[in-house]
């Protein structure tokens, strides 16, 4: 049985597959980290996380500037993980022990938060390290970029809220990637007709 055209096309373009894996990982991280961890924390009696008051919600220009600076911070954080992963791998010679070392090291950044939030942050770091090991740097960069973007941007469905303008920016970015990914993954009609 022949594989579907979409599957064959993704195998021809491994970078598209890595982008899709990174995006899917980011969504899974945020489904666990944001609502899941907060629900567990409030159920166990921990105080709710203080609301984030990001610096970029003062104006649309500052939100756009933050969105532009986000890839640089993502690149530094992810390359730091990969560098320490290579260093730990050279030291211990076991890929998974090196991953545990890097996860422990980068999870120290979140020490001081309540236990459920620390576990959620460790899960986030572990997911990024796993994606870096399994799918490579590009997938890890995309996962980190979208995970941080989804976590940091304040979103609301209330158009009368003064910070509503950040919601369309986040939706436009995710929608743009979804359209681009769809166009890359699904065969164009002319190509399908030519192959028939």
C-alpha positions in Angstrom: 0.0 0.0 0.0 1.4 3.4 -1.0 1.9 6.0 1.7 -0.4 9.0 1.6 0.8 12.0 -0.5 1.1 14.2 2.6 3.3 11.7 4.4 5.6 11.3 1.4 5.8 15.0 1.0 6.8 15.5 4.6 9.5 12.9 4.3 10.9 14.9 1.3 10.9 18.1 3.5 12.3 17.2 6.9 12.5 20.8 8.0 8.7 21.2 7.6 8.3 18.1 9.7 10.6 19.6 12.4 8.6 22.9 12.3 5.3 21.0 12.8 6.8 18.9 15.6 8.1 22.0 17.3 4.8 23.7 17.1 2.9 20.7 18.4 5.3 20.4 21.3 4.8 24.0 22.2 1.0 23.6 22.3 1.3 20.5 24.5 3.7 22.3 26.8 1.3 25.2 27.2 -1.7 22.9 27.7 0.2 21.3 30.6 2.0 24.3 32.0 -0.6 27.0 32.0 -4.0 25.6 32.8 -3.0 22.2 34.1 -0.4 23.3 36.6 -2.6 26.2 37.8 -5.5 23.8 38.4 -3.3 21.4 40.3 -1.8 24.2 42.4 -5.1 25.7 43.4 -6.5 22.2 44.1 -3.6 21.4 46.4 -4.1 24.7 48.2 -1.1 26.6 46.9 -1.7 30.3 46.3 -2.5 31.1 42.7 0.4 32.4 40.6 0.6 36.2 40.7 -0.7 37.7 37.5 2.1 38.5 35.1 2.4 42.2 34.3 4.6 42.1 31.3 6.3 45.3 30.2 5.0 45.1 26.7 1.3 45.7 27.4 1.6 49.5 27.5 1.2 49.9 23.8 1.0 48.1 20.5 4.4 49.2 19.5 6.0 47.7 22.7 4.1 44.4 22.1 5.4 44.3 18.5 8.9 45.1 19.7 8.7 42.3 22.3 7.4 39.9 19.6 10.4 40.8 17.5 12.9 40.3 20.3 11.4 37.0 21.4 13.3 34.9 18.7 16.7 36.3 20.0 15.9 35.2 23.6 14.7 31.9 22.3 17.8 31.3 20.3 20.1 32.1 23.3 18.1 29.8 25.7 17.9 26.9 23.2 21.5 27.1 22.1 22.5 27.2 25.7 20.5 24.0 26.3 22.1 22.3 23.3 25.6 23.5 24.3 25.3 22.2 27.8 23.7 19.0 26.4 26.8 18.4 24.3 29.1 19.3 27.2 27.3 16.9 29.5 27.3 14.2 26.8 31.0 14.5 26.5 31.4 14.2 30.2 29.1 11.3 31.0 28.8 9.5 27.6 25.2 8.7 28.1 22.6 10.7 26.2 19.8 10.3 28.8 22.0 11.0 31.8 23.2 14.1 30.0 19.6 15.1 29.4 18.8 14.7 33.1 21.8 16.9 34.0 20.7 19.6 31.5 17.1 19.4 32.7 18.2 19.8 36.3 20.6 22.7 35.5 18.0 24.7 33.5 15.2 23.9 36.0 17.2 25.7 38.6 16.1 28.9 36.9 12.6 28.3 38.4 13.6 27.5 42.0 11.7 29.6 44.4 8.3 29.0 42.8 5.7 26.8 44.5 6.2 23.0 43.8 3.5 22.6 41.1 4.9 25.5 39.1 8.4 24.1 39.6 7.2 20.7 38.2 5.5 22.4 35.3 8.7 24.4 34.5 10.8 21.2 34.7 8.3 19.5 32.3 8.8 22.5 29.9 12.6 22.2 30.1 12.4 18.4 29.7 10.1 18.7 26.6 12.5 21.1 24.9 15.5 18.9 25.7 13.7 15.8 24.5 12.7 17.5 21.2 16.3 18.8 20.8 17.7 15.2 21.2 15.1 13.5 19.1 14.3 16.0 16.3 17.2 18.4 16.4 17.8 22.1 17.0 15.2 23.5 14.5 12.4 21.7 16.2 13.6 22.7 19.6 13.9 26.4 18.6 10.3 26.4 17.2 9.0 24.6 20.3 10.7 27.1 22.6 9.6 30.1 20.5 6.0 29.2 20.4 5.9 27.9 23.9 7.4 31.2 25.3 5.2 33.2 22.9 2.0 31.5 24.0 3.0 31.7 27.7 4.1 35.4 27.7 1.5 37.0 25.5 -1.5 38.2 27.5 -4.6 37.1 25.5 -8.3 37.9 26.0 -11.5 37.4 24.1 -13.0 40.6 25.4 -12.5 43.3 22.8 -13.3 46.0 25.3 -10.2 45.2 27.4 -7.4 47.7 27.1 -4.8 45.0 26.3 -6.9 43.2 23.6 -4.5 44.3 20.8 -2.0 41.6 21.9 -4.5 38.8 21.0 -4.7 39.5 17.3 -0.9 39.7 17.1 -0.6 36.2 18.7 -3.5 34.8 16.5 -1.9 36.3 13.3 1.5 34.6 14.1 0.0 31.2 14.8 -2.5 31.5 11.9 0.4 32.5 9.5 2.4 29.4 10.6 -0.6 27.2 10.2 -1.3 28.4 6.7 2.3 28.1 5.7 2.5 24.6 7.2 -0.7 23.6 5.4 0.6 24.8 2.1 3.9 23.0 2.6 2.3 19.7 3.8 -0.6 19.3 1.4 0.2 18.7 -2.2 -0.7 21.5 -4.6 -3.6 20.5 -7.0 -1.4 21.1 -10.1 1.3 18.7 -8.8 -1.4 16.1 -8.0 -2.8 16.4 -11.5 0.7 16.1 -13.1 1.4 13.0 -11.1 -1.9 11.3 -12.1 
